[in-house]
Amino acid sequence: MSGGRGQAPDGGPVAEGPRGFAAAFGHDAEAGADAPGRVNLLGEHTDYNDGFVLPTATPQRTRVDVSRWTGPGIRLHAAEYGTTVAFDLERAPPEHHARYVYGCLRELAALGVELPPLELHVRSSVPIGVGLSSSAALEVATLRALRRLLAIPLDDVEIARIAQRAEIAYAGVQCGIMDQMAASLADTGHMLFLDTRSLDRRLLPLPAGGAMLVLDSGQPRRLAESGYNTRRDECREAARRLGVASLRDVADPAAIEALPDPLRARARHVFAENARVLEAVRGADVARFGELMNASHASLRDDYQVSVPALDALVGLLQSHPDVHGARLTGAGFGGACVALCAPGREAAVANSVLVAYAALGHSGSQRVPEPVATSPGA
């Protein structure tokens, strides 16, 4: 899929849309909106350290349609699960996917928004649990739909901030702002260079002469049940010992080496990963961009320790393929997907070759995420 054209913030493909809503609830939706998943090219585990990130949006999107109803409470239908759950704002629903929607509603209520009884229908093509930020897509799509329904005066950055607060407070993931900003502001034709401290940002062209390919390792992960929150605590403690507000403020890498492990290793990754993003933004060509991706994976594997053997095997097969410039895990790790920078037009051949070799190593459940995530317009 060509990445030479972006998608409007509230636009993009409507997977099932109003027809799915009517089938679930017996009447038409009043409003709807969608949001994309994201793949992060460089800058992993830097966003909650006030650092720099470089994601792009995926063609896969999550659609939320919404309507008022006679009530009481909230009804949420998830097309992928084929279930409808009911809840109110007084108690969080037990269903994991519903907690993201619940969190968005609670955050809007905390801002003084009067919420009527609501029916919401969710349909998504963003793969769940592979590191493409299906949760942020759901949060942003929910908030966009409610912005339309209730005429709430929120801009896209405010929506990202609300979505982040919802995930932290109600899904138990101490996430940074990258995923929600990407879901709210990124498009498929560019990389979003984001300073997660200031939220200064700009859209940059994808690496000329390269095509992005995403493969799912078949190893699912759940961030709130993994070491994600532990890594954030370790970074906070490393920053405290170094006397800085966050690891983004470390100026001398030699100071990091005085820390005990694992704090030293965690801080070393963050410092080096920020440097890799900034080098890429200064204009790395496709070959150098691939080298930066390879170095990022090695750092995530060895210093940050968020990879797993199956994911390392898949990334290794990609890195050794003659049509691949570089590859790395994408997302928080502990399983999930990886992203590769390939020669244009070779994505399908690379995917087929690598997945056959991966299966021969005894790994199952792997697949290519439908469609190349992004292809450089310079290809």
Secondary structure, DSSP 8 states (H G I E B T S, - for coil): ---SS---TT-S--SSHHHHHHHHHSS--SEEEEEEEEEEEE-TT-GGGT-EEEEEEEEEEEEEEEEE-S-SSEEEEETTTTEEEEEBTTB--SSHHHHHHHHHHHHHHHTT-----EEEEEEE-S-SSSSS-HHHHHHHHHHHHHHHHHT----HHHHHHHHHHHHHHHH-----SHHHHHHHH--TTEEEEEETTT--EEEEE--TT-EEEEEE-S----GGGTTHHHHHHHHHHHHHHHTSSSGGG---HHHHTTS-TTHHHHHHHHHHHHHHHHHHHTT--HHHHHHHHHHHHHHHHHTS----HHHHHHHHHHHTSTTEEEEEE-SS-SSSEEEEEE-TT-HHHHHHHHHHHHHHTT--S-EE-SS-SEE-TT-
